[in-house]
Each structure stands twice: as structure tokens, then as C-alpha cells.
Amino acid sequence: MFVNSPSTFVADALRGLVASTGDIAWHSDPGFLTRREPLPAGQVALLSGGGSGHEPMHAGLIGAGMLAGVCPGLVFTSPNALQVHEASKAVHAGGGVLHIVKNYTGDVMNFRIARELLRENGIESDVVFVDDDVATERADGDGPGRRGTAATVVVEKICGAAAERGDSLQAVASVGRRVAANSRSMAVALRPCVLPGSDEPSFDLPDGEIELGIGIHGERGTQRVPVMPAQEIVAALTQPILDSLELERGERVIAFVNGLGATHPMELQLLYGELAEYLSDKGIDIARPLVGSLVTALNMAGASITLVRVDDEILELWDAPTDAPAWPNNAATSGGVLGEREGFGPAYVLSETGGDRSTFVSEWVANWAQRVLDEEPSLTELDRRAGDGDFGTNMVSALSQLDLPSVRERYSGRTVFEAVSEAYLGHAGGTSGALFGIWFRQFYLSLGPVDLASIARAARQGLDSITELGGAHVGDKTMVDAISPAVDALEAATDLADGLRAAADAAAAGAESTKEITANRGRASYVGDAARGVVDPGALVIAWFFEAASAAQ
């Protein structure tokens, strides 16, 4: 992989993207892309985004007839809420802003927080969730549901055309939901991807085997089988899609064969030929074909198949023109300006918010943050085995923004917790960025005198906020498994030192219990029993948080 530095990989790539296009502008603070040409007054603005590594989705789909702006996160990590909020304000042209969001917990949370902030600004917004991956479809309806994958670009194309012809926000959202509801996908990997700066693949795949039901974030699939001919692979991917959509003979579809990053065009055309034959045998009419690598997983060798049930209106919108540079048959007509090398998002600067200086809180938080930073490789390895491998990077992205010497020496407890919350919300992205940001925000909002009652109250309110936002409960293999028993221990205590010691013990036991839990929430839920035997990294970090509190008291 071509890399200057893993830490600047996304920023360096975006620099090249902007330089190679004529109508895309980069806004480094807090980090989003928009069209250089503003939308006509009153037009609905489409905003999408997600973790980087899926290019050309989403950045290459900015243009007339498609997206007005995009929020890129770090590799395989959702953008944070502040990015989405600022980008939404930037693209708003008076007709409202529509968020197109893949159904991953971090994306859903951060876009949701942004819409709450937009409501405070008086900006109308709506959302279309894309949940097309049948590999994560569960009959009992439990868990986070189907992931959002390759159908996202179909939704973006249809909604973009509807917005371009002048439809209202409600109408654009309605047609987007109709497309999403009639879209299903499934993917296969022949070889996993490797993240920038890593020497290890995102999951282990022995020679002679392939992984069915993989996601687009480098996570393993739902079934590992011996290598089989392409014709059999297409059948294994397509039949679950037909079953889920309940497609009948005579119905029409958009048929999309998508490469995952390291798959040659000849292989994709081969797969499309097999798909066309399979659908013909089923009596399904391909109204529009699409073949290409539009939704990738870095350098993963593999492909996905997407089918979208269509009608005349959907086809009319599909055929509408767009000048988005990555859409087939569209190329840039002029070069862009090569900008300076820079990252995105400001470093968080501590400013005093009032409250008494607390040596205890300073030592507590600084020692905890340093431990998390030092343990990044082990956290990344845990998440590689149980999820998609971005947890450690997310932790570093947030906590490296803190001036730890100043945390130790200068600020009140409330200011310290505000700094940590803002660092997560503004820099981490992903599910962990939203959840840890909300958790620490409750300590900032609720912490009065640094005593047992105040800490217990802040922890309880943090737990309630996380549960409300993410829906996780004890037993779902998340950070809640460590937080909940710690909160109970704090509330049962009568002495601060004893309460923190009991909370640390309870959190550690809760984290350890996640080893034998099959996840129901977060990306670990997508790999099912494959994550058994692995401690949830979020729960582990929470256990360290309470351990640091007890040690500092």
C-alpha cells in the first residue's frame, strides 16, 4: 500500500482527490467536502459520509445530481457529530438537508446527534437509513439489523436526481426510503484487506477458503467455505437476496456487481455474466446493469452483489444526468487546485469552565488516558478479532488531542471531563466516539463537588445516555457490561474510596464477562460466535477508567 504515514493517510488521499477534480472543496475544520458551486436556492441538499476506505463512495459522488457534501471519517470509522453538523450547515440552501446514512451504529449515532444540533439551528433535516446487507439479517429482528453497504450509492443516485428536479425534502426522503427498502446486497472475500500501517490482515483467511457474508469494514463474514467456482459463488450470494426481497418472476431490478478494491474488472464482468444468467433463469428482468468498484473495503479482494427492485419513476431518476466524478461515464472537465498538506479537525484547546481544581480528577483522567494511549496495539488486536480493528485508532484519535501535562496540573474536574468529551465527539468518530463522548459529557454536566454522590450521579446519567443512544444493555458485549455493575457499586457505597474500589472490581468483572458473550450490538454482533473468547475493548477501557479512579483516590 502506498503510504506516507498511517496517521495522514486519509488527509493525503483527500488532498489528491480535491486536486484531481473541478467541483470539490475541502474544509479542514472540522473536516468535510462540499461542491465548490453552491446549490440553487431552495434545493434539498444531500449529505452522506462514513469511514474512509470505501472510495470512491462517498467523496467521488459529490456533484450536480448527487451529493452536495460528504463527511469522511478515518479509515472504517464514522465521521463525528461535529463534522456532520458543520457540513450540513455548509450545504444547506434553504430546502433542508437529507442525510443518507449506512446502518452502522457509529454512523447512525453521530448523524443523529448532528440532526439534533441542526434542529437547534432552525435547519430542517431528515434521514434515509440504508440497510441492505442480508448477511446480517436476523429473523428475530434482534441486534443492529442489516448493515448498510453497496446499495448506498444507488440511494444516493436516486435521491440526488429527485433533489435536482426540485422535489421537497419530504419527497426526496420518501423516494430514498422506498429504494432502500427494495435493496439487498451480499458480499464475499477471497482475501482480507490490510489497514494502513498494519502488517496483519483484518482477519485470518487460510489458503483454499473464502469468506461469505463479509462487511465493508474489513470484518470477517458469517460463513467460511472452501473455494468454489464463480458460478456457485454468485448463486450463494444471490439467492439470499432474492429470498429477502421476495422477488417474483417478471419483476425488474437494478443489478450491481461491485468490486471491493482489489478485484480486476475482468473478474467483475465474469461475475455479472453469471448473475445475468442466474436471474434470467429465475425470470427476473435486469432493467439496468452496473458493474464497477464503487464501494470498496480498501484492498480487499472480493465482490458484492446488489439487487434493487425498480419501477418507472426509479428508472427515470436513475437515468438522470450527474457530473459526480466517480459515477460511470463522467470525468472531470478541469483540474483542481493542489492544496497544502494538512489534516482535518482542530486540536482541542483546554479553556477553563469553572469549578475547583481537583488533583484527584486530574490524576485519574490523565493516568487513564495515558494507559489507553499506551495500550493502543492491544486494543486494536482485540477489535481486529471481534470487530473491524478501528477501536484502538479511535481511542488515540481522541485522547492524543489532550495536553496531558495541563490536565494534570492546571484545570478543574469539570474542565477535564469537558475536554475529554469534546475530544471524542470532535475527533474519534465511530460508535466509540459518540458513546465515549456522551459518557464523559455527563461527567462534565453533572459533576459538582468531587465526592461519591456526584461521581455516582454522573456515572448513572452517563449510563442512561449511552443506553438511550445506542440501545445496548448488560449482556450485549459492549462497554455497558462494565459500566452498569460499576454504577451499581458506586450507588451502594457509603465511602468514596470504598465505592471507587468496588466500582473498579465490578467493572473489571463485567469486562471479563464479555469474553463468553455473543454480541448483540455493535460491529462485533456481525461476526457472531467468532468473537467469543475476546474481551470487548470498550468494556476493558471502562474497567481501566474505574481502576484509575480507585488508584488516584
N, C-alpha and C positions, 0 to 999 in steps of 0.2 A: 504494500500500500504506500502511495506517495504521501509523506507527512513531513512537515517542518517540526511540529511539536504537537503531541496529543491535545494539549491544552488550548491550542489555537487552531485546531483542525477545522472546526465549523466556521470560525471567523475568516480564516484564509480562503475557504471554499466560497463563502458568500462574497468576498471581495472579488473573486474571479467571476462569479455569476453576474454581479452588477456591471462589471467591466465588459461583459460579452453581450449585454442586452441594451436595448434603447429606451425602455419604458419602466425600469425597475429602480427604485431608490431605496437605500439602506438608511435606517435611523438607529444609530448605535445606542441611544439612551431612551428606553431600556432594551431595545433590540427588536426591530421588526422591519419588514419590507412592505412598500406600497408602490402603486403606479406613480410615475412622475406626473402623468397627466391626470388632473383631478376628475372625479366623476361629474356628470351633469347634475345640476341642482335637482334634488328630489328623487334621485335614483337610489334604489336599495344597494347598499354596499355589502359585498360578500367577503367575510374574513374567515380564514381557516388557519391551520397550523398543526404542529405536533413535533415530535422528536425529529432531529435531523438524521440522515442516513437512509431516507426513503426517496431521495431525489430521483427524478425531477418533481414528484409530489413533495411539497406543495409550491415551492418557490417558483418553479418553472411554469406554473399555471396562473400566474398573475398577468392580467391583460384584459382588454376590452372583450366582453362576452364571457369572462370567467371571474377570477378573483380580483378584488380591489386591494387586498393586503394579506400578508402571511406572517405568523409568529413562529419562527424556528426555535425549538429548544436545543439543548445539547444532544449528542447522539443518543437516540432511542429514549429521550426524556422529554416529557411535555414542556411546553413553554410555561412560564409562571404567570400568575394573575395580573401582575403589573404590566407585563408585555402586552397581554391581550387587551387590557383596559386602555392603555395608551394608543395601541394600534387601532382599536375601534373608534376612538375619538378622532384619530387622524384621517380615517377613510370615510367617516360619516359625512354625507352630503345632503342630509335633510330627509331622506326616505327611510331611515332606520338602518340598523346593521344586523345582518344574519350571520350567525356563527355556524360553521359546518364542522362538526366535532366527531372524531372517531371514538368509539366506545371503549376507551381505556380509562381507568379510574382517575389518573392524574390529569388527563386532558379534560374529562368531564368536570372535575372539581375546579380547576383553575379557570376554565371558561365560565363556569357558574359564578364564581366569585367576581369575575370581571363584569358579568351582566348585572350583578347586584350593585357594583360601583357605578355602572352606566345609568342605572335607574336613579341613583342619587344625582347624577349629572343632567337628568331630564332627557336622556337619549334612549329612544325606543330600540329594543333589540329582541331577537328571537333566536332559536337554535334548531338545527336539524342534527340528530344523532344518527351516525352510520354504524350499523351492527350487522355485518354481512357474513361473518366467518362461521360456517356451520360446524367447524371442528370444535368450537366451544359452546355449541348449542346443547342445553340440558333440558330433558323432558320435564323435570320437576320445577323448572323456572328459577331454581336457586342459583346463587353466585352472581357474578357481574354480568352474565349474559354473553351473547356473541360479540367477539371483537370487531372493531372497525378496520377493514383492510382495503382491498383494491377497489371496491365499489365506491369509495370516497371520491375518486376522480370523476366517476360517472355522475354522482350527485352534484359535484362542483360544476360540471359542464352544463347540466340541465338547468340548475338554479342560476348560473351565470347568464344563460340565454334568456331566461324568464325576467331577470332583473334588467337586462339590456333592452328588452322590448317594452319596459315600463311598468311591469307588474308591481303591485303593492307588496309590502313586507309580508303581510299575511298570505298573499297568493304565492309568493316565491317560497316561503316556508312550507306551504301546503304541498306544492308540487315536489319539493325536495323530500318531504316525508313519504310521499307516495313512491318515489323512486327508491328510497332507502328500504321501504317495506317490501319492495318487489325485487330486491337484490340479494344474492347469496354468492359466497366465494369459498374456496378451499385451496390450500397450498401444500406443496411438497418440497423438501430439501434433499438434494443429492450431496451437498457439502455445506456445513455451517459457515457463518461469517466470522470474521475476526475484527474486533473493535480497534480503533486507532490506539497505538501504544501497547497493545496486548500481544503476547506471544501465544496465547491459547485461543482456540475456537470458542464460540459462545456456548456450544455444548459438544459432547463427545459423540461421534458417529463412526462406528467401525467400518472398515472397508467391506464392501459387499452388502451394505444395508442402506436404506433410505428412510427418511422421516416424514410420515404423513401427518397432516394437520398442524403444521408449524405456523407460528405467527410472523409478523414482520419486524419484530424487535430482537431477533436472534434467539428467541426462546425455542426450546425443543417442542416436538409435536406430541400428538396424542397416541400415535401408533408407530412402532418401528418394524419394518418388514424387509425381507430380502429384496435386492434389486430385481426389478421386473421390466418387461418391455414397455415402451412409451404408451402403446395402445391400452395396456392394462392399467397403467398409472392414470391415464385420462378417465377411464371408467371408474376407478376408485375415487377420483376427485369429483367427478360429475354427478354420479348417481345420488350421493347425499344432498347435493344442491337441488336436483330435481325433486327429491323427496320433500325437502324442506319448503320449497316454493309451491309444491303440489302442481307442477306444470302439467298440462294436458296436451294431447295431440292437437295440432293446429294453432297453438299459441306462438307468439312472436317474442324474440329476445334479442338483446344486445349480447354478443358473445365476445368476451375479453380474455385473451391469453396474455398474461403478464409475466415478465421476467423479473427475478428477484435480485439482479445485479451482476451476476457472473454467468449468465446463460446466453449463449450465442443466438443471434436472430434465426439461424437455420434450425436450431432446436425448437424455438418458439413456433416457427412456421410448421414444423413437423407436428407439434402438439395441436396446433389449430386444425390441421388436416384430420387428425384423429378425432378431435372434438366435433368437427363438422359432420363426420361420418356417424359418430355416436348419436348426435342429436337428430340427424336425418332418420336413423333407424327408430328413434322414439317419436317421430312425427312432429318435432319441434322446429319451427322455421327461424333461421338466423336472419333477422331484419337488418342488422348492422354488425359487421365484424370489427374488432380492434385487436391488433397484435403489436406488442412492444413492451419495453421495460419502463413503465411509468410509476410503479410503486415498488421500490426496491428495499432490500434489507442489507445495505452496504454491499459486500462482495459475496453474498450467499449464492451458491449455485442451486437453482431451483426455479419453480414457476407456480403461479396461481391461475385458477380458472374462475371467472366471474360470469354469472348469467343474470340479466336484468329483464324482467317481464315489461313489455312496452305496449303503448297504444299510439294512435296517430299524433296526439299532441306531444308526447315524449319524443317521438322521432323527429317532429318538426323542430323542437328545441335542440335535439342532438345535432341536427344538420346545420343549425345556425352558425355563422362565422365567429371565429375568435382569433385574436392575434397573440394569445399566450404563447411564448416561445417554445415550450416543450410539447404543445399539442401537435399531433401529426399534421404534416404538410404546412407548418408555419415556421418560418425562420425569421431571425432578427433582420431588420432592414438597415440598421445602423449600429455602430459600436457605441458602447457606453464609456463613461469616464472611469479610469483606473484610480480608485481611491487609496487613501493611506491604509497601512496595516493597522488594524485595531480590533479589539474585541467588542462585546456588546454588554450593556448594563453598567451602571456606575458602581464604584466601590462604595460600600455603606460607610458613612461617616457618623461616628457617635456624636450625639449632641444631648446635653443634659435635659432630662424631662422632669426633674424634681424628685424629691424623696431623699431619705437619709442614705449616706454612704454605708454599704454593707460589705464588710470584709468577708463574711461568710458566703454571701451570694457570689461575690467576685471570684473567690477561690473555687467554689462549687462549679460555676459555669465554665471558668477558664480551664480547670483541670479536666472537666468532662469534654470540652471541645477539643483540647489537645489530644486526649486519648482517641477520640473519634478520628481526628486527622491522622494520627499515627497508625491506626488500625485499618486505614482505607483498603489495603490489599486483601486483608482477611474478610472484610465486609463485601468487597467486590466478588470474592470467590464464593462466599455464601450465596449471594444473589445470582451468581452465574449458575449455581447448581439448582436454585429454587425458583428463579425468575428470569430476568433478562440481563443481569450483570451491570446495571447502571446505579445501584444504590450507593456504593462507595463513592463514585464520582459525584453524585448528587450531594452527599454529605460534605465533600471537600469544596464543591462549588459554593455552598452556603457558608460554611464555617471559616474558609480561607479569607472571607471578606472582613472578618473581625480582627481588630487590633487587640490581640490578647494581652499584651502588656498594659494597655489602657484599661481593659476590662478588669484586670487585677488591681489596678492602682487608683482609679480616678472616679468611678461612676457609681450611682445608686443602683440598688437592686432592680428597680423598675426600668431604668435606662438600659441595663444589661440585658434584661429579658426582651425589651423592645428591639434592641439591636439584633439579637438572635432571631426574633420573629421576622423582622424586615429582611435579614439576610436570606432566610429560607424562602419567603414569599417573593423576593426580588431576584433570586439567583439560582435556586435549586431546581425549580420546575418539577415535573413528575408528580406522582402521588405523594411521595415523601416530602417534596417541597411544600405542597399545600397542607398536608396533615401536621408536619412539624411546625410550620409557620403558624397555623391556627392554635396548636398546643401551646407554643411559647407566647402567643399573643394574649392568651388568657392569664398567664402569669404576669404579663405587663399590666393588663387591665385590672386584675383582681388583687394583686399583691399590695397589701398595706404594710403594717409593721411586720417585720420578718419574724413571725412566730408560727407555732404549729397550726393554729386556726387559719391563718392567712394562706399558708402553703397548702393545707388540705383543701381549702376553698378553691384556690387557683387550680389545683390538680383535678378536682371534681368538675369544675367548669370546663377545663381543657378536655377531659374525657367525654363530657356531654357534647361538646362542639365537634370532636372527632367522630363520635358515633352518629351524630346528626348529619354530618357532611359526607362521611364515607359509608355509613351503614354497617360497619363491622361490629361484631360482638365477641365476647370471650369464646374461644373455640374455633375462630375463623383463621387462625395462624397469621395474626397481624400484631402491630405494636399494642393494640388493645389488650392482648393476653398478658402483657407485662404491666400496663397502666392500671387496669381495673383492680387487681389484687393490691397494688401499691396504694391506690386511693383508699381502699377499704382499710388497709393497715394504718394509714395516716388518721383516718376518721375515728378509728378505735383507740388511738393512743391518747395519753394524757401528758406526755412529756415530749418536747421537740426531739431530743437526741434519741430517745427510745423509739419515737414514731418514725424517724428517718431510717434508723437501723432496721426496724420491722418492714418499712416500705422497700428498702433495698433488698432484703431477703425475699420478700413476696414477689418483687419484680423479677429477680433472678430466677426464682422457681417458675414464674409464669413464662419467662422467655425459654427456659429449658423445656417446658411442656410443649412448646410448639414443634419440637423435633418429631413427635409422633402424630402430629395433626395433619390431616389433608386439608389444604387451604380452600376456603370458600370465597375469599375476597382477594383482590389484587392480582398481579400477574402470576403469582405462584399458583393461583387456582387453575390456570390454564394447563399446567403440567401435571396436575393431579397427584397421584401416588409417587411420581418421580421426585417430588420434593420432600417425601417422608425421610426422616433421619437428619434433616437440615434445620438448624435453628433459624427462625425468622430474623433477619438482620435488623429490622425496625424494632422488634421487641428487645433484641440484645442491646441496642443503643439506648433504649429507655431504661433497661436494667443498669447500664453504666451511669446514666443520669442520676438515678437514685443512690447508687453506690457512691458517686462523687459527692452527693449531698451529705450522706452519712459521714464520709471521711472528713469533710470540711467542717462539720459541726464540732 
